Amino acid sequence: LVVCPAAAMLQWRNEIMRFVEPGALTVELYYGFERRNLNFDGCSKTVVLTTYQTLEHDYRTEINKYKVTCKWCGRLFLPEKLGFHQKYFCGPDAERTEKQQLQGRKEELRNQAVKKMKIGGKTTEISISPLMAIRKASIQAKRDLARKAATATATAAHTPETETSASSRDESRSEKAAGPRAMPFPVGVLPKEAQAALGYEEKPLQASPGKVKGKGKGKRKQAAAAAAAAAVAAAA
């Protein structure tokens, strides 16, 4: 097995065929869509050429068969890694260690340093790793939804319906008064459930009354028609 860049595969094939006696070795290219039809069982004198990307793709395809989905973030993990992920990073009960929290603080300091930069005289809202920021916001939204659901279930089981509805109304009012959280990326990239959990509600666009097209033109036309009618009446 020879793993090389795609641009060097033909060179490898030609060099092997050049310096090997005819019939001593056979060279096969494990590359492209046709590689699925290749069968190397019983091949003892075969040199297989492939690329790094092909090898990585096939490896991930085989590994994903044994992975399970995290119910909080939807990502795939091996069974032995899922418990570690949910214990320290994901889920309503996840809690990081001191070293992991220190890494998070270092990342926040880097983001703050970048935000202090000014482009065109204005303060920027740039995130060094926007994909990581989006992932953290989505996980935080799922945690908030899980906590709200658990709190609502526990409260409904021990309190009357009137008190439960009143407390839920008070919580929603306090959340609305606090306002949505500031995000270092466009909130529109998040799913609607995550936007609602973070306090962002979709508001319908309302046209400004002073910018309605044709409103001034209609009044001018009416005034011109009235003036013309008055002139015709005076001439009669």
Sequence and secondary structure as in RCSB ss.txt:
>XXXX:A:sequence
LVVCPAAAMLQWRNEIMRFVEPGALTVELYYGFERRNLNFDGCSKTVVLTTYQTLEHDYRTEINKYKVTCKWCGR
LFLPEKLGFHQKYFCGPDAERTEKQQLQGRKEELRNQAVKKMKIGGKTTEISISPLMAIRKASIQAKRDLARKAA
TATATAAHTPETETSASSRDESRSEKAAGPRAMPFPVGVLPKEAQAALGYEEKPLQASPGKVKGKGKGKRKQAAA
AAAAAAVAAAA
>XXXX:A:secstr
 EE  GGGHHHHHHHHHHHS TTT EEEE  SGGGGG   TT SSEEEEE HHHHHHHHHHHHHTT EE TTT  
EE HHHHHHHHHHTSSTT    HHHHHHHHHHHHHHHHHHT EETTEE    SSHHHHHHHHHHHHHHHHHHHHH
HHHHHHHHS HHHHHHHHHHHHHHHHHH     SS GGGS HHHHHHTT         GGG TTHHHHHHHHHHH
HHHHHHHHHH 
